[in-house]
């Protein structure tokens, strides 16, 4: 069991972050925000995939002007991503937005930041206080020589104290760098000193394959330490992939359960069925299916019996056939040709039983 760090809760719209809430999954659109229809289409796809909070970039006034319509029609709370410009921050705050993300380091004007926070407080808008290795204050770069984990944590602590000193507590913090160790260290230092919720992520992790691995390592270590109230996996890919990977990371640590978990063996010389093909077909057919079950598809009897018994349902393959297991009990022997259909049929029955109970 993972002992999660005790944090104070923050609400972004109706979504609770921190406290006893589960780790919340976020993503960010990659459309031009002023293209309202494209942005909402993407938000809806992300929502379908399980995204719980969405962030949209607001680099120009034109983007900020699109926010009221996006907020009105989005199925999930929307955060406006603001950099450099207090003016755009104020425009966003008039849009009905649920949260804004600010990097105080790149606004660097305490007077303006205080005014923004006062407005957020008045309107009950949450803030994500962002510290990124790419936009660290000059004084910390001089002190540490580079954006080390200590430097990033010091910046986050400094600005958190400033937020609190002006009476603003409705915020979470994100400390992000593209280096995994720097990231872990910075979040760990910060987590030991405050109860402010943390949004964690490995920024600019890279393309889908490599970026997912880097994110799984970095986020997995932090989550295992109990750190992280909300996550975003940053990939150079369709943001829907970010959501899928985020859930896979959380699911592998037992922190969230979303959709069907497939356990399948890597195959070896003992294999006597085309297991990769069976797994591919099952995965395709179950895409988007939200039944919280484990499906084991094993190549031979060596580990199959044990795994199939641990799973809710499974196939223990042998010579051009398999034993179909359900809840630890063998149901029947099925041929290689019919094993996918038979398995899916049983899963369908489980779904109907589950719906009948609901
Ligand atoms: S379950 Fe059987 S086929 Fe699959 S990797 Fe293990 S020994 Fe090989």
Boltz pocket constraint, residues with backbone or C-beta under 6 A from the ligand:
constraints:
  - pocket:
      binder: B
      contacts: [[A, 265], [A, 266], [A, 267], [A, 268], [A, 269], [A, 270], [A, 271], [A, 298], [A, 299], [A, 300], [A, 301], [A, 302], [A, 303], [A, 304]]
      max_distance: 6.0
